[in-house]
Amino acid sequence: MTSRPSRTPADQQWIEAMFADLQRQIDQLTGDLLALTNLVHAHTLAALNGEPHTGAHPDQQPAADDGR
């Protein structure tokens, strides 16, 4: 039988830091994927309605040019 060397506290801290960083990256990618999903959904709805979609939130639509 082979004995496994036990992890040192420094090794344990490094592993925990790596897992925390991976979790942060996963959370960030999840947010990015949600935003992309919403954008694709909006484009799909616009295409089904035959309307061009600017990608801007309805509250952020540019004001109409009144010719001034």
Buried (B, 14 or more C-beta within 10 A) or exposed (E): EEEEEEEEEEEEEEEEEEEEEEEEEEEEEEEEEEEEEEEEEBEEEBEEEEEEEEEEEEEEEEEEEEEE
